[in-house]
């Protein structure tokens, strides 16, 4: 059995337990059970277990949690991001996924668009990290042409002969471009 199979099995059962707990108990009780990390390696951060997606970076000293906004619908794909900035200050912002241009967006917006397009697997999140690294983004809020950097990472994969990764990046890029 591979390590990823163990991780996926654990994550799925955790998500099912959360859903069951949420269904059995009212929302207020559930919110008190949500895990929030307060430091990682001495760096203050906020990673919440109730978010659709959470990420943090010791390099940028930022942490972000993505949620669907209260008024979210397929016609109104608004997401809320909550987290800590590089100075450790809490922030909250709404982002409309339908208005994100991956040719000029922040990493946070790229991740919101990825969530909206259904790209939430571990592999796809690692793709985004590799692209952010290739872009040289110093903050999750820096605006970059992420499609160009996805193409650069795809070129790296093609050079190495890693065709499955190349095709995976291409599928992700095409989805973001629509």
C-alpha positions as CSV (number, residue, x, y, z in Angstrom):
1,X,0.0,0.0,0.0
2,X,1.4,3.4,-0.9
3,X,1.7,6.3,1.5
4,X,-0.8,8.3,-0.5
5,X,-3.4,5.6,-0.1
6,X,-3.0,5.7,3.7
7,X,-3.3,9.5,3.6
8,X,-6.3,9.5,1.4
9,X,-8.0,6.9,3.5
10,X,-7.4,8.9,6.6
11,X,-8.6,12.2,5.0
12,X,-11.8,10.7,3.7
13,X,-12.7,9.1,7.0
14,X,-12.0,12.5,8.7
15,X,-14.2,14.3,6.3
16,X,-17.0,11.8,6.7
17,X,-16.7,12.1,10.5
18,X,-16.8,15.9,10.3
19,X,-19.9,15.7,8.0
20,X,-21.6,13.2,10.4
21,X,-20.7,15.3,13.4
22,X,-22.0,18.5,11.7
23,X,-25.3,16.8,10.8
24,X,-25.9,15.5,14.3
25,X,-24.9,18.6,16.1
26,X,-25.8,22.2,15.6
27,X,-23.3,24.5,13.7
28,X,-22.2,26.4,16.9
29,X,-21.0,23.2,18.6
30,X,-19.2,22.1,15.5
31,X,-17.4,25.5,15.2
32,X,-16.0,24.9,18.7
33,X,-14.4,21.7,17.5
34,X,-12.6,23.2,14.5
35,X,-8.9,22.8,14.7
36,X,-6.8,26.0,14.3
37,X,-3.1,25.8,14.4
38,X,-1.5,28.8,16.1
39,X,2.2,28.2,15.3
40,X,4.3,26.1,13.0
41,X,8.1,26.2,13.7
42,X,7.7,29.3,15.8
43,X,5.8,31.1,13.1
44,X,2.2,32.2,14.0
45,X,-0.2,30.8,11.4
46,X,-3.9,29.9,11.0
47,X,-4.8,26.6,9.4
48,X,-8.5,25.6,9.9
49,X,-9.8,22.1,9.5
50,X,-13.3,23.4,8.4
51,X,-11.9,25.2,5.3
52,X,-12.3,23.9,1.8
53,X,-8.5,24.5,1.4
54,X,-5.8,25.8,3.8
55,X,-2.2,26.6,3.2
56,X,0.7,28.4,4.8
57,X,4.2,29.3,3.9
58,X,7.2,29.7,6.3
59,X,8.8,31.8,3.5
60,X,6.0,34.3,3.1
61,X,4.9,34.0,6.8
62,X,1.3,34.0,5.5
63,X,-1.6,31.5,6.0
64,X,-4.9,31.3,4.1
65,X,-8.1,29.4,4.5
66,X,-10.7,29.3,1.6
67,X,-14.4,29.0,2.3
68,X,-17.5,29.5,0.1
69,X,-19.1,32.8,1.0
70,X,-22.6,32.8,2.5
71,X,-24.1,34.1,-0.7
72,X,-22.2,31.5,-2.9
73,X,-24.0,29.8,-5.8
74,X,-22.9,28.6,-9.2
75,X,-24.2,31.8,-10.7
76,X,-22.4,33.8,-7.9
77,X,-19.2,31.9,-7.2
78,X,-18.0,34.1,-4.3
79,X,-15.4,32.8,-1.9
80,X,-14.1,34.1,1.4
81,X,-10.5,33.9,2.4
82,X,-9.4,34.3,6.0
83,X,-5.9,34.1,7.3
84,X,-2.9,35.8,8.7
85,X,-0.7,38.2,6.7
86,X,3.1,38.3,6.8
87,X,2.9,40.5,10.0
88,X,0.6,38.1,11.7
89,X,-2.5,40.3,11.3
90,X,-5.8,38.6,10.6
91,X,-7.4,39.4,7.3
92,X,-10.7,38.5,5.6
93,X,-11.5,39.1,1.9
94,X,-14.2,38.0,-0.6
95,X,-13.1,36.9,-4.1
96,X,-15.5,36.4,-7.0
97,X,-14.1,33.3,-8.9
98,X,-15.9,34.4,-12.1
99,X,-13.7,37.6,-12.3
100,X,-10.3,35.9,-11.8
101,X,-7.9,36.2,-14.7
102,X,-5.2,33.6,-14.3
103,X,-3.0,35.8,-16.6
104,X,-2.9,38.5,-13.8
105,X,-3.9,37.2,-10.4
106,X,-2.6,36.5,-6.9
107,X,-1.8,33.0,-5.7
108,X,-4.8,33.3,-3.5
109,X,-7.0,34.0,-6.5
110,X,-5.4,31.1,-8.4
111,X,-6.2,28.8,-5.5
112,X,-9.8,30.1,-5.4
113,X,-10.2,29.5,-9.1
114,X,-8.7,26.0,-8.7
115,X,-11.2,25.2,-6.0
116,X,-14.1,26.5,-8.2
117,X,-12.9,24.4,-11.1
118,X,-12.7,21.3,-8.8
119,X,-8.9,21.0,-8.6
120,X,-8.4,20.1,-5.0
121,X,-6.4,16.9,-5.0
122,X,-3.0,16.7,-3.3
123,X,-1.3,16.4,-6.7
124,X,-3.0,19.6,-8.0
125,X,-2.2,21.5,-4.8
126,X,1.5,20.5,-5.3
127,X,1.3,21.7,-8.9
128,X,0.2,25.1,-7.7
129,X,3.1,25.2,-5.2
130,X,5.6,24.4,-8.0
131,X,4.1,27.1,-10.2
132,X,4.2,29.7,-7.3
133,X,7.9,28.7,-6.8
134,X,8.6,29.1,-10.5
135,X,6.9,32.5,-10.5
136,X,9.1,33.7,-7.6
137,X,6.1,35.1,-5.7
138,X,7.2,36.6,-2.4
139,X,3.6,36.8,-1.1
140,X,0.4,35.0,-1.6
141,X,-1.0,38.4,-2.7
142,X,1.6,39.1,-5.5
143,X,0.0,39.3,-8.9
144,X,1.6,37.2,-11.6
145,X,0.8,35.7,-15.0
146,X,0.3,32.2,-13.6
147,X,-0.6,30.7,-17.0
148,X,2.9,31.6,-18.2
149,X,4.5,29.9,-15.2
150,X,2.3,26.8,-15.6
151,X,3.7,26.6,-19.1
152,X,7.2,27.0,-17.8
153,X,6.7,24.1,-15.4
154,X,5.1,22.0,-18.1
155,X,8.2,22.6,-20.2
156,X,10.4,21.4,-17.3
157,X,8.3,18.2,-17.1
158,X,8.5,17.7,-20.9
159,X,12.3,18.1,-20.7
160,X,12.5,15.5,-18.0
161,X,10.3,13.2,-19.9
162,X,7.7,13.2,-17.2
163,X,4.7,13.0,-19.5
164,X,2.1,12.2,-16.9
165,X,2.9,15.3,-15.0
166,X,3.1,17.3,-18.2
167,X,-0.4,16.2,-19.1
168,X,-1.7,16.8,-15.6
169,X,-0.4,20.4,-15.7
170,X,-1.9,20.9,-19.2
171,X,-5.4,19.7,-18.0
172,X,-5.2,22.0,-15.0
173,X,-4.1,25.0,-17.2
174,X,-6.8,24.4,-19.8
175,X,-9.4,24.2,-17.0
176,X,-8.3,27.5,-15.5
177,X,-8.3,29.2,-18.9
178,X,-12.0,28.5,-19.6
